[in-house]
Amino acid sequence: MKLSAGASGEHTRQFGGRTPSGMHPGMGTTNKLNHRAQYWSGRAKETVGRLTGNRRTQREGVLDQVKANLKDQRERMRDTFRSRRAR
């Protein structure tokens, strides 16, 4: 058992490079928050495009939402495979 700095600079207890819960420290939370921010940004862009009648902005908003959802799904799959590999 060793102590090392996590992604946010705080010290976290790790076991073989992982936290006691089996997750890599600081990896998932930031990415998931960024994906949620991208999703809601796309949602706002889609709404603005719809209200102004600008189809291009509306499509860009939908595309941002799709990208964020795909990234979130990829992150969930990574977490699933990492948790299975840690067993």
N, C-alpha and C positions, 0 to 999 in steps of 0.2 A: 504494500500500500504506500502510495506516495502523494505528496501535495504538489500541484502545479497550477499555473495561472490558466484560467478559463479564457474564453474568447472575449469576455467583457473586462478582463483584467483582475477579476476577483479570484481568490484561491478556492478551488474545488477539490474535493477528495475524489480520487480516481482509482480505479482498479484495472490495471492493464490497459490504460488509455481510454477507459470508459468510466462513466459515472456509475454509482451503485444501481441505478435504474436501467443501465444497459445502453443509454443514449450517448452519443458523442456530445461533449459539452459545448453549449452555445451554438450548435449547428442548426437545429430545427426552428427555434423560436423566431430568430431574426428573418429567416427565409420566409416563414409562414406569414409574418407580419408584412413583409414586403409584397408578397403575393396578394394579400388582402387589400393592401393599399393600391396596388395596380388594378385589382378588380373594381374597387369603388371609384377609382379615377376613371376607368373605362365606363362605368355606369353613369357617372356624371357627364362624361363627354357624349355618350349616347343620348342622354336626356337633353343636353344643350343642342345637339344636332337635330333632334326631333322638334324641339321648340322653335328653332330658327329656320327649319326647313332645309338645313344643310346635310344632304345625304352622305357626303364624304366624311364629315365629322361623326355622324351617327355610325357609319360603318367602322371607323377607326375605334370608336368606343366599344362596339361589339367585339372587334378583334382583340382589343386590350383585355376584355373580360375572358375571352377564350384562352388567350396566352396565359393569363394568371391562373385559370383553372387547370390548364395542362401542367404548369409548373408545380402547382399544389399537389396534383395527382402523382407526379414524378417524385416529389418529396415524400409523400405517403408510402409509395412503393419502396423507396430507399429505406425508410424507417422500418417497414415490415421485413425486408430482407436482412437488415442489420440485426433486428431483434431475433430473427430465426437463426442467424449465424452465431449469435452470442450464446445460444443455448448449449 
